[in-house]
Amino acid sequence: MKFYSIRTLALTASAAMLPALTPLSAATVEGASVYIDFGSTLTPEAGFTELSVAATGAVAFYEQSLSNLEDSAGNLTGSSFLLNVSNGTRNVAGSNSSNDHDPVPGIPVSATTDGIWFNNQNTGTAGGEAFGFTLTFSDLDDNYAYNIMVLMGDGTTTDFLWQIATGSGDPDSITITSSDAVSAVATWTSVTPTDGTIVITGLAAGPLAGSNTGRLNLVSLTAVNIPETSSATYGIAALIIASLFSRKIYRRKR
Ligand SMILES: [Ca+2]
């Protein structure tokens, strides 16, 4: 609590004296997570935002969005999420279908036992468009970095290559294979948004002959402090403010 009030104080200084700094968003809380829980089973825990997909007919290029995401601390972050699926048809499956992921510490079982599945219906890479997922988080607080986790699900039939397409700080490419999709936990650490945006892509990397299915279970973003640079900036701002306050108090005394 004490630390947070100091940062708020530093913000006041930066707005007046250091206009190059971006103001902190009061809605973003260090350590809080935004969870997008794909699937059709309601997850009652606070901060879990469901993304269910109606089981309708084939769609070549699918997208669905969520706005003003709630985090695990119960705050509305003002951030948005967009799911795009390229070269696939769509469907949804609940906990009784084969979208399960093994339990993950800290994540409710109701969140890891449902997912959504997409199938490219034998289209392979025809038309030059890869089959896979694009997860876009926008209007993120640039004053934080984000730890990211992606879970796919049982029944994924080909390999998917996951990476951070927009955002910096963790260049890891992570392959989730058809055989480990039920257990693999893809993570990236301290990813810094680019103009408030982080884009995560998971494109089919394996052989695409015939029908291919990708099952997506959960994605999370956890706000963490940006190392070094941010701390130094706040420290300088706090020193300036402290100096101003001491002068003001001195004048009042006289
Ligand atoms: Ca899920």
Boltz pocket constraint, residues with backbone or C-beta under 6 A from the ligand:
constraints:
  - pocket:
      binder: B
      contacts: [[A, 36], [A, 37], [A, 38], [A, 39], [A, 110], [A, 111], [A, 112], [A, 113], [A, 114], [A, 115], [A, 216], [A, 217], [A, 218]]
      max_distance: 6.0
